[in-house]
Amino acid sequence: MNGRIDSGLGQIIIDTDVIATYAGSVAVECFGIIGMAAVSMKDGLVKLLRREEGLKHGISVSITKENKIRLDFHVIVAYGVNISTIAENLISNVKYKVEAFTGIDIEKINVYIEGVRAID
């Protein structure tokens, strides 16, 4: 389901891929986030995605019936940084910027830490 905004002249439809790409670009700017993670359901392996592989991978976007956004992030974090601080920073930045970008409220953001890497 795509996001909808009703304007006085008609409807604006925002595809979930657009929301995922923007949310991914915001996420990788956050301190402590090394990158997005792709989880292989077949093997259970976690792979660090390069920026060229697209920012929308590792993010699941769904739109509720009430036209609110739900986001799931699968991330790899930096070693030695407090995980709860990283998650809180990610959630607050993404919530503020995605709501401002889309004009649609965010209902929930889930952060799944899939791995820890040393900062190069």
C-alpha positions, 0 to 999 in steps of 0.5 A: 500500500502506498502513502496518500496525501489529500490536497485540495486539488487531488491526491498525492501518492508516495510509493513505499520504495521512495520512503525506504530510499529516503529513510535509508539515506537518513539512517546511514548519516546517523552516528554509529550506523556502519550500514544497512544489513541484508538478511538471507532468510535461506541461510540466516547470513547477514551481509553489509550492503554497500551504498551502491547496492541501494539504500532501500535494502535492509528497510521494510516500509508498510503503510497502515490503514490509517495512512501511517508509516511503519519502518523496520531497519536492519542495521550494522552498528559500530563497535564500542558505541552504546547500542541504545544511543545509536537506536534512539538517535536513528529513530529520532532522526528518521522520524523527524526527517521522514515526516517532514519529507512525506507529510505522513505520520510515522506510527512505529520504527523498529531497529534490528541490530544484525551485527557489529563492526569495527570502525575502519 
